[in-house]
Amino acid sequence: MIKNDDEKKEVVRSNNQSFLLIYEVAFSFSVLNFLFNGFYKKTFSIAVDWTLVWFVASGVLLLVGTRLNLNFARRQRSLQIFAVLIAYLVWRIPDLSLEAFGTQKVLEAVFLGVPAFIFGMWIGLDGRRFKGLSWLMFLVASLISLLVTVSAILIGNVNTSNPFLDGGYQLTGAFVSCAILISCVLLTQPEWRTIIVLVGFQILGLAFIGSVPSFFSLVALMLIAAFTLYRKRRDRICVQRIFWALVWGWLLVLIFAILFGLPAALYRMVWKFDANFSKFSLYSEYVVPGGTITIFGKEIVKLLPLDMRANYIDRIELNSAALSDLRQAPIMGMGFGTFEHKGYRTPHNIILELGGEAGALAILIFCFYLNAIFHPLIKLIRERDSREHLLVLVLVFALAVHVLLLQMVGGYFIGRIQMFFCGLAIGVSMLSARNLSRAGSNSS
């Protein structure tokens, strides 16, 4: 009888674990669709926006998982500071009608950004959910990278931006670059050699997506390596695996460039900056406005005329316009949502956006918000001894920095992708602090 009872308990435990696994995968899948649904929202028509569909699905799954208990989010200092910032921005909107752009931005930050933050926290608070998210992003990004690389070969044009379905190269690049970073935690797994190769394919895919700002992921990777090296011998194995993943990636990019042509990302850098690399090149390479790039006498890139392309000079002009607004009203700005320059409604830099529209006070509150997110992580990184836990902490820190850097060159204030990874960082730091306190109480 005892044996039967034990067997029944084991069956129940196994069923519960299977249910939790299905729930964690479903929740992560739903949230990722909510964040990156631009992949297909124009490809597959639906009566309502896909954003709302996946938002509702993610919200329902969250409430089921938490049993309507969201106290873990309500007590967060970062969200409290964010509420103060939102209240201030609402006060600085000249026109509170729904048609006003400032009102629309605030509504998006509250009703899409805050839920994304909570979704990230909920995943970060459980190690199994975080691992499930890591594997899901890793596998999907590898598949996307394979698709964009193969499609570049099939269409015979490796120099144009290559979005997955209809999402746009920037959004696709942001997803793959975040997945490259989050793949680092999987390098601790026994199958790390396979993971290194697939990370290499992710880097190849990112190169052919053509998302230049997403190469900030390489900066974040170096940040991970710097932090892990700071811990000296304990984490050198992980750094070596990250290094070999980068070597594989750039080797694949080099081989592809030799066989088929320069990848889209490098082409776009030349295209946007209108640079001439002939004096640095060993080959007969030259760039002329509206002309071509040639290597060994073979044309590999055809440039568009200057008057037909969006140049990074536009971004500099936008930044200058926002800085000019900040100078005119340095304390409180010109009014939230009032920026407009040559048809652009945002300066593509969230610090200048906040400064120009809401002044130095908004920047100061935003800095307090960032401190509330990053300070607990940095403190735990200094205290944590476990190599695996340390890697996770450094990883989510790099992810949060990464998406913040992306917001400095594109997007606008408080996008839901940035809010999600900031929430993930808070959740992981809360989980790590809880485990650290438990370990301390057990040792005493």
Secondary structure, DSSP 4 states (H G I P E B T S, - for coil): -HHHHHHHHHHHHHHHHHHHHHHHHHHHHHHHHHHHGGGTTTTS--SS-HHHHHHHHHHHHHHHHHTT--HHHHT-HHHHHHHHHHHHHHHT-S--STTSHHHHHHHHIIIIIHHHHHHHHHHHT-HHHHHHHHHHHHHHHHHHHHHHHHHHHHHT--SS---STTS-HHHHHHHHHHHHHHGGGGGGSTTHHHHHHHHHHHHHHHHHHT-SGGGHHHHHHHHHHHHHHHTGGGGHHHHHHHHHHHHHHHHHHHHHHHHH---HHHHHHHHHHT---GGG-SSS----TTSEEEETTEEEEEPPPGGGS--HHHHHHHHHHHHHHHHHSTTT-S-TT---BTTBSS-S-HHHHHHHHHHHHHHHHHHHHHHHHHHHHHHHHHH---HHHHHHHHHHHHHHHHHHHHHTTSS-SS-HHHHHHHHHHHHHHHHHHHHHHHHHHHH-
